[in-house]
Amino acid sequence: MKEITILGSTGSIGVNTLDVISNHLDKFNVRALTANTNLDIFVEQCFKYQPEYAVMTDEASASKLEEKLKKKAPDISVLAGIEGLVKVAELDSVDYVMAAIVGAAGLLPTLAAAKSGKRVLLANKEALVMSGKLFMDTIAGSNSELIPIDSEHNAIFQCIADTNNQENASIRSIMLTASGGPFLNTPINELASKTPEQACKHPKWKMGRKISVDSATMMNKGLEIIEASWLFNIDPDSINVVIHPQSIIHSLVEYKDGSVLAQLGNPDMRIPISFGLAWPDRIETKVERLDLFDISQFDFKRPEEDRFPCLRLAREAIKQGGTSSAILNAANEVAVNEFLNNNLKFTDIAIVIDSVMSNVAQNNASTLDVILNDDKLARAQAKEVIRGMKI
Ligand SMILES: NC(=O)c1ccc[n+]([C@@H]2O[C@H](COP(=O)([O-])OP(=O)(O)OC[C@H]3O[C@@H](n4cnc5c(N)ncnc54)[C@H](OP(=O)(O)O)[C@@H]3O)[C@@H](O)[C@H]2O)c1
C-alpha cells in the first residue's frame, strides 16, 4: 500500500488524482489532503477519504474546517498555513506526493517532498520553473523519484523510459505538442478584447483557470520548455513547439538515428496521473479508449510569434538563466490574476511580463532565499506596471 499526500486536492489535477485512487484503494491510501479556501469540496473529500491530515493554507478556512469535521470526522488533524503544507509533504509515513498546487504557492511543499525521499508527482510546473537547478539537485541529493505529470513531459518520460535511454545523449530533439488554445484561429487584432471566460474555454482540456489562460497565451508552453530542459537535461534550443490541435499526440522525442517516438492518448489527465502512481507498472483507468478512426486526421502547425509573444519571453528567460525564469513566472502569475479579475487586457499579459523582465535584474539562483526575493521583486514590479496601464 502506498501512502499519498495530495497538495491541491480540490483543483483539477487533485480531483482527477482522487478519481484514479478511488478505483485502486487496494494500492493507494490518502494520508493527507490540502486546499486553500475551497471549503465545500474539501470537506466532502475529507469525509470520503478520511485522511490523517487535512491542511488549508488559509487560516480562516482551516478554522471553519475544524468546526465542520469535529462531529463526523474527529480523527482528522486539521493544519493551517504553509507550515501545514510542508509538514504533510515530508511526513515519514508518506511515500508519494502529488504536487498539484497552482503557481509559486506550491514551491516550498514541493521542495520539501523532494528533500525527503518521496516519489514526487510533479504537476506544479511553476515550482520547477522557479527553482530549476536547485530543485533538480534536491531530487538528486535525496532518494526522491521525480515523475512529471504534465501530459507533455509525462509523454517524453514514457518515450525515454521505454528506450532505457540513461544518458539522453542519443536524443536529437524534443517536440512539445500544444493545442494552440482557444485563440489559435482568432484574428490577432481581436485578441485584446478577449474576456477571461473566453480565455478559459479550452478546446480540449478541462483545467484550472490559471493554466487555461496560460494555454491561451501559450505561456504554458513557454513554462513547459523550461520545465522540459530541467527534467530531461536538454538544451532549450533542441526543444521545439508543434501545434497539434487534436491534442492526441502528447509529445515526441527524436533520436539521433532518425527514429521519433511519441505517446498518444485521449486528452485526459487521468492517464499521466495513473502512470505516475503506478510506474513502472500500469493500472486500469476509466479513460475513454483512443479511436483513431474517429479522429481520422492529425494536423501540425508552427506557432506564430506575433500571436504568442509569451513563447519568446520564456525562451529569453531560460537563455538568461539565474532567476530569470522565476521573474518571468512571477510576472505572469500577477498579470494572469489581474486579467482574470478584469483589470488587464489579454494582450497586456505579455507586455507586463516583458517590462518586468527588462526592469528586474536576475541573480544567481543558487539559494531559495535569492529565488524568493526575486519572485517578490518581480511581483511588486508587475503590479507597478499594471497600475500604469489603462484597461
Ligand atoms: N489541470 C490540468 O489539466 C493540468 C495539466 C498539467 C499541469 N497542470 C498543473 O498543475 C497545477 C494545478 O493545476 P490545476 O489546473 O489543478 O489548478 P486548479 O484547478 O486551479 O487547482 C489549484 C489547487 O491549488 C490550491 N491552491 C491555490 N492557491 C493556493 C495557495 N495559495 N496555497 C495553497 N494551495 C493553493 C487550490 O485550492 P483551492 O481550491 O482551495 O483554491 C487547488 O487545490 C498547476 O501548476 C498546473 O500548471 C494542470
The ligand as a Gaussian input file, in Angstrom:
#p B3LYP/6-31G(d) Opt

LIG

0 1
 N       -5.367000      20.955000     -14.853000
 C       -4.618000      20.302000     -15.693000
 O       -5.104000      19.563000     -16.551000
 C       -3.127000      20.450000     -15.625000
 C       -2.324000      19.825000     -16.581000
 C       -0.948000      19.909000     -16.496000
 C       -0.365000      20.616000     -15.442000
 N       -1.147000      21.231000     -14.524000
 C       -0.515000      21.991000     -13.443000
 O       -0.998000      21.501000     -12.192000
 C       -1.100000      22.562000     -11.249000
 C       -2.533000      22.612000     -10.746000
 O       -3.369000      22.969000     -11.826000
 P       -4.966000      22.857000     -11.713000
 O       -5.486000      23.088000     -13.067000
 O       -5.323000      21.594000     -10.975000
 O       -5.269000      24.138000     -10.793000
 P       -6.608000      24.473000     -10.028000
 O       -7.750000      23.685000     -10.542000
 O       -6.704000      25.952000     -10.001000
 O       -6.292000      23.956000      -8.530000
 C       -5.281000      24.522000      -7.766000
 C       -5.158000      23.864000      -6.419000
 O       -4.176000      24.602000      -5.664000
 C       -4.777000      25.103000      -4.463000
 N       -4.234000      26.423000      -4.181000
 C       -4.408000      27.552000      -4.891000
 N       -3.747000      28.584000      -4.319000
 C       -3.140000      28.082000      -3.214000
 C       -2.330000      28.630000      -2.201000
 N       -2.015000      29.936000      -2.172000
 N       -1.878000      27.815000      -1.229000
 C       -2.200000      26.505000      -1.228000
 N       -2.978000      25.909000      -2.152000
 C       -3.433000      26.692000      -3.147000
 C       -6.278000      25.182000      -4.762000
 O       -7.014000      25.193000      -3.556000
 P       -8.488000      25.893000      -3.519000
 O       -9.352000      25.011000      -4.386000
 O       -8.853000      25.862000      -2.090000
 O       -8.313000      27.266000      -4.092000
 C       -6.445000      23.904000      -5.588000
 O       -6.490000      22.784000      -4.742000
 C       -0.666000      23.828000     -11.997000
 O        0.678000      24.080000     -11.725000
 C       -0.850000      23.481000     -13.461000
 O        0.038000      24.180000     -14.301000
 C       -2.500000      21.165000     -14.589000

